[in-house]
Amino acid sequence: MKQHLSSASARQQGSVLIVAMIFSAIIGISLVSYMQLGRTSLKISNNALYNNAAMNLAENGLEEAMYAINKRISDPSYSWSTNGWTVGSPVPAGDARRKLPSSGTYNFDQGVTGTVRVYVYGYTGVAPRIVSRATVTLPGGGTVEKWVEVQLRKTSKFANGLVAKDSIVFKGNNASVDSWHSKKNNDGTPRGSPVGYSAGVRKDNGSVGSVSIDADAILVQNADIWGYAATGGAMPSVGAQGLVGPFGTPPNTINPDRVSTDFSASFDAVTPPVTTNYVLGGITNNLNLPRAGDVPHTDGVYYYEATAISFNNKVLAVQKRAVAEASPKVVIKLTNTTSSINIGGGSGEIRIETGANLEIYAPGDIKIAGNGIMNGGTTSGAANLPENFQIWGTKTTGVQSIDIKGNGVLSGLVYAPQGSVFINGNGDVLGSVVANDITLVGNAAFHYDESLADFGGNNPFRISLWREITSAAGRSAITVLGW
């Protein structure tokens, strides 16, 4: 006798089967999801690993370039071409490039390989730029790339044109900043003899830097900064006619490749020399140095001590005492901590003969008006190099007011960590200024001598700007790396 399932029982068994199938589907989907999650986690982990590997390769390339640059400073006989670098054709003059390793690839685990290409712009110049491009190739054919760029600066006190702890302000409609190299040609080879600034040797490597993080750290306003601007945190501001960038940058423009916001600098206190050959008292009248009968120190320098330089319509001159005399170097140590220099009248001036040198160490305020400072000549091309005239502010606390006025050409170096420097003129200003704050008034055209990056000895380079190049536009702009 046959037994048949009731319709209710059949429906119950069908429901159980459907529920079992649904659970099986859920379990299957979950398993697939977990497997996909695992694959995704593994892929993310691998990407992070290979991204780190690519960045490490890029940093290794930067270190290799920095080693070569600084090695060349400490050892002039160091040859780039015999140490793996390509210089000369097809690389433009003054640049260098290298692939690491020179043959083959770096080998990582699981068949992953890597290479790094390094390009150095201006390796013989005052501000080399390095781009390192690292490529990590995966077994499946994919690649991971990291592009890193650094800008280098010398560690000299005068590695930049204008440097301030606080602010740099340009007041004037035609103020400008640019550069030239008095001792090297544009291709980096030494000049037969130093040259003064002129339109024929001008370059767009002028540099302005403030360690301040305030919004008004650098007020470009309507000045033309043909070169670089750097602050401790805030972007510089420009007016309708102001600009920061290379030659050809239009007004009211800041070229992002020429600006950084991580600038740092040291403002070491200055100690005046202890040597004194002669004590002059106060310098209040016309005076020629060295005087007849004065004998230099064993290092060939004439050292003088005076309370202050204070006169109207008089001239303090540094010059040869005879036609056959070698160019003298004079150092004056002032002791008046309130007012160290006060020169006025229509014809008062400090005059430095062609080839002569003057260094002044001052603890008090400085005010130079009248004809101002005449360092060698009346034009930028005929003037002595800036290093021939130096003002060192030795004040360690409080504000040291430094007010320099005059017409024509001002060629010199000013280093005053506590200085509030005010330069007012309508001519060329050549050299470098380092102070607490700097104000340029009038139509002053400031020209930085790039040779000052070597001032004080063979100073190594340091990184002044680091950035990763992530955009396609940024990478394509570095077309020279397409080798």
Secondary structure, DSSP 8 states (H G I E B T S, - for coil): ------HHHHHHHHHHHHHHHHHHHHHHHHHHHHHHHHHHHHHHHHHHHHHHHHHHHHHHHHHHHHHHHHHHHH-TT--SGGGT-EESTTS-TT-EEEEESSSS-EE-GGG-EEEEEEEEE-TTSSS-EEEEEEEEE-TTS-EEEEEEEEEEEE-STTSSSEEESS-EEEESSS-EEEEE-SSB-TTS-B-SS-----TTT-BS-EEEEE---STTSEEEET-EEEEEEE-SSS--EE-TT-EEESTT--SSEE-GGGEES---------------SEEEEEE-S-EEES-TT----TTS-EEEEEEEEEEES-EEEE--SSTTS---EEEEEE--SSEEEEEESSS-EEEE-TT-EEEEEESSEEEE-TTEEEES-SSTTTS--GGGEEEEE---SS-EEEEEE-SSEEEEEEEEEEEEEEEE-SSEEEEEEEEEEEEEESS-EEEEEGGGGGTTS---EEEEEEEE--SHHHHHT-GGG--
